[in-house]
Amino acid sequence: ERVREIGVHKALGMTPRQTVAMVLTSVTVTGLVAGAVGVPLGVALHGRVLPAMGDSVGLRLPDSVIAVYHGAELLPLALGGLLIATLGALLPAGWAARARTATALRTE
């Protein structure tokens, strides 16, 4: 379905550069949401698992060991989701840009 949509756009005059931009833009929201959800979830999981691991061997871990993430470090981690999504979409975007219009339109 997506290949056919790209074929229609290319038939209407979309350039390869515009095709790459369209594919990369479509993953931007997914990457931002993944970073925004994944980082707080990971920090919460870290805060639950690490003390449980310490308790299982009879240790009480100090707060300096558990609270290792600071606010300034979390933003680059969240933007990592965007970076991973963009890098992951580069290869399919190149394929879509090189695809022949007639082939893409015949795809069902």
ZADO-1210 file (C-alpha; in nm, 4 decimals, padded with zeros to 6 digits):
<atoms>
<atom x="00.0000" y="00.0000" z="00.0000" code="GLU" pos="1"/>
<atom x="00.2792" y="00.2399" z="00.0911" code="ARG" pos="2"/>
<atom x="00.4745" y="00.1536" z="-00.2255" code="VAL" pos="3"/>
<atom x="00.1666" y="00.2268" z="-00.4372" code="ARG" pos="4"/>
<atom x="00.1216" y="00.5599" z="-00.2617" code="GLU" pos="5"/>
<atom x="00.4819" y="00.6510" z="-00.3399" code="ILE" pos="6"/>
<atom x="00.4235" y="00.5430" z="-00.7012" code="GLY" pos="7"/>
<atom x="00.1263" y="00.7783" z="-00.7285" code="VAL" pos="8"/>
<atom x="00.3312" y="01.0646" z="-00.5863" code="HIS" pos="9"/>
<atom x="00.6144" y="00.9921" z="-00.8273" code="LYS" pos="10"/>
<atom x="00.3705" y="00.9815" z="-01.1190" code="ALA" pos="11"/>
<atom x="00.2511" y="01.3254" z="-01.0154" code="LEU" pos="12"/>
<atom x="00.6081" y="01.4581" z="-01.0286" code="GLY" pos="13"/>
<atom x="00.7683" y="01.3913" z="-00.6904" code="MET" pos="14"/>
<atom x="01.1467" y="01.4035" z="-00.7141" code="THR" pos="15"/>
<atom x="01.3747" y="01.1439" z="-00.5506" code="PRO" pos="16"/>
<atom x="01.4837" y="01.3997" z="-00.2915" code="ARG" pos="17"/>
<atom x="01.1208" y="01.4703" z="-00.2025" code="GLN" pos="18"/>
<atom x="01.0571" y="01.0966" z="-00.1750" code="THR" pos="19"/>
<atom x="01.3429" y="01.0564" z="00.0730" code="VAL" pos="20"/>
<atom x="01.2158" y="01.3557" z="00.2708" code="ALA" pos="21"/>
<atom x="00.8644" y="01.2096" z="00.2816" code="MET" pos="22"/>
<atom x="00.9843" y="00.8732" z="00.4131" code="VAL" pos="23"/>
<atom x="01.2101" y="01.0336" z="00.6750" code="LEU" pos="24"/>
<atom x="00.9335" y="01.2679" z="00.7867" code="THR" pos="25"/>
<atom x="00.6963" y="00.9748" z="00.8337" code="SER" pos="26"/>
<atom x="00.9294" y="00.8175" z="01.0933" code="VAL" pos="27"/>
<atom x="00.9989" y="01.1393" z="01.2825" code="THR" pos="28"/>
<atom x="00.6850" y="01.1217" z="01.4950" code="VAL" pos="29"/>
<atom x="00.7470" y="00.7550" z="01.5716" code="THR" pos="30"/>
<atom x="01.1041" y="00.8311" z="01.6814" code="GLY" pos="31"/>
<atom x="00.9992" y="01.1198" z="01.9031" code="LEU" pos="32"/>
<atom x="00.7244" y="00.9144" z="02.0680" code="VAL" pos="33"/>
<atom x="00.9634" y="00.6226" z="02.1191" code="ALA" pos="34"/>
<atom x="01.2148" y="00.8496" z="02.2892" code="GLY" pos="35"/>
<atom x="00.9527" y="01.0282" z="02.4965" code="ALA" pos="36"/>
<atom x="00.8016" y="00.7010" z="02.6194" code="VAL" pos="37"/>
<atom x="01.1135" y="00.4847" z="02.6308" code="GLY" pos="38"/>
<atom x="01.3367" y="00.7092" z="02.8404" code="VAL" pos="39"/>
<atom x="01.0978" y="00.7581" z="03.1355" code="PRO" pos="40"/>
<atom x="01.0058" y="00.3903" z="03.1185" code="LEU" pos="41"/>
<atom x="01.3729" y="00.2924" z="03.1222" code="GLY" pos="42"/>
<atom x="01.4504" y="00.5237" z="03.4152" code="VAL" pos="43"/>
<atom x="01.1542" y="00.3841" z="03.6095" code="ALA" pos="44"/>
<atom x="01.2600" y="00.0279" z="03.5332" code="LEU" pos="45"/>
<atom x="01.6161" y="00.1084" z="03.6413" code="HIS" pos="46"/>
<atom x="01.4830" y="00.2513" z="03.9683" code="GLY" pos="47"/>
<atom x="01.2891" y="-00.0695" z="04.0411" code="ARG" pos="48"/>
<atom x="01.5288" y="-00.3373" z="03.9183" code="VAL" pos="49"/>
<atom x="01.8564" y="-00.2111" z="04.0633" code="LEU" pos="50"/>
<atom x="01.7347" y="-00.1973" z="04.4276" code="PRO" pos="51"/>
<atom x="01.5720" y="-00.5405" z="04.3837" code="ALA" pos="52"/>
<atom x="01.9018" y="-00.6815" z="04.2592" code="MET" pos="53"/>
<atom x="02.0822" y="-00.5344" z="04.5579" code="GLY" pos="54"/>
<atom x="01.8196" y="-00.6678" z="04.7986" code="ASP" pos="55"/>
<atom x="01.8474" y="-01.0158" z="04.6493" code="SER" pos="56"/>
<atom x="02.2094" y="-01.0400" z="04.7630" code="VAL" pos="57"/>
<atom x="02.1516" y="-00.8619" z="05.0934" code="GLY" pos="58"/>
<atom x="02.2872" y="-00.5178" z="04.9980" code="LEU" pos="59"/>
<atom x="02.1274" y="-00.1807" z="05.0341" code="ARG" pos="60"/>
<atom x="02.2570" y="00.0246" z="04.7436" code="LEU" pos="61"/>
<atom x="02.3204" y="00.3941" z="04.8132" code="PRO" pos="62"/>
<atom x="02.1183" y="00.6560" z="04.6264" code="ASP" pos="63"/>
<atom x="02.4276" y="00.7620" z="04.4323" code="SER" pos="64"/>
<atom x="02.4298" y="00.4195" z="04.2666" code="VAL" pos="65"/>
<atom x="02.0575" y="00.4161" z="04.1915" code="ILE" pos="66"/>
<atom x="02.0000" y="00.7784" z="04.0828" code="ALA" pos="67"/>
<atom x="02.2507" y="00.7955" z="03.7987" code="VAL" pos="68"/>
<atom x="02.0412" y="00.9901" z="03.5473" code="TYR" pos="69"/>
<atom x="02.0150" y="01.3681" z="03.5646" code="HIS" pos="70"/>
<atom x="01.7704" y="01.5870" z="03.3741" code="GLY" pos="71"/>
<atom x="02.0305" y="01.7197" z="03.1308" code="ALA" pos="72"/>
<atom x="02.1278" y="01.3645" z="03.0323" code="GLU" pos="73"/>
<atom x="01.7724" y="01.2532" z="02.9577" code="LEU" pos="74"/>
<atom x="01.7106" y="01.4867" z="02.6638" code="LEU" pos="75"/>
<atom x="01.9887" y="01.3398" z="02.4464" code="PRO" pos="76"/>
<atom x="01.8633" y="00.9924" z="02.5363" code="LEU" pos="77"/>
<atom x="01.5115" y="01.0870" z="02.4256" code="ALA" pos="78"/>
<atom x="01.6451" y="01.2338" z="02.1020" code="LEU" pos="79"/>
<atom x="01.8245" y="00.9043" z="02.0474" code="GLY" pos="80"/>
<atom x="01.4878" y="00.7540" z="01.9510" code="GLY" pos="81"/>
<atom x="01.4584" y="01.0113" z="01.6756" code="LEU" pos="82"/>
<atom x="01.8125" y="00.9431" z="01.5581" code="LEU" pos="83"/>
<atom x="01.7590" y="00.5669" z="01.5512" code="ILE" pos="84"/>
<atom x="01.4316" y="00.6027" z="01.3591" code="ALA" pos="85"/>
<atom x="01.5903" y="00.8360" z="01.1047" code="THR" pos="86"/>
<atom x="01.8953" y="00.6161" z="01.0514" code="LEU" pos="87"/>
<atom x="01.6728" y="00.3117" z="01.0197" code="GLY" pos="88"/>
<atom x="01.4622" y="00.4807" z="00.7528" code="ALA" pos="89"/>
<atom x="01.7505" y="00.5971" z="00.5325" code="LEU" pos="90"/>
<atom x="01.7884" y="00.2674" z="00.3462" code="LEU" pos="91"/>
<atom x="01.4153" y="00.2205" z="00.2704" code="PRO" pos="92"/>
<atom x="01.3959" y="00.5879" z="00.1722" code="ALA" pos="93"/>
<atom x="01.6739" y="00.5321" z="-00.0806" code="GLY" pos="94"/>
<atom x="01.4946" y="00.2277" z="-00.2188" code="TRP" pos="95"/>
<atom x="01.1726" y="00.4265" z="-00.2513" code="ALA" pos="96"/>
<atom x="01.3523" y="00.7109" z="-00.4277" code="ALA" pos="97"/>
<atom x="01.5118" y="00.4728" z="-00.6803" code="ARG" pos="98"/>
<atom x="01.1971" y="00.2691" z="-00.7427" code="ALA" pos="99"/>
<atom x="01.0571" y="00.3012" z="-01.0911" code="ARG" pos="100"/>
<atom x="00.7188" y="00.4719" z="-01.1049" code="THR" pos="101"/>
<atom x="00.5523" y="00.2010" z="-01.3167" code="ALA" pos="102"/>
<atom x="00.6752" y="-00.0757" z="-01.0848" code="THR" pos="103"/>
<atom x="00.5490" y="00.1084" z="-00.7781" code="ALA" pos="104"/>
<atom x="00.2099" y="00.1701" z="-00.9370" code="LEU" pos="105"/>
<atom x="00.1684" y="-00.1996" z="-01.0225" code="ARG" pos="106"/>
<atom x="00.2403" y="-00.3058" z="-00.6662" code="THR" pos="107"/>
<atom x="-00.0713" y="-00.4281" z="-00.4858" code="GLU" pos="108"/>
</atoms>
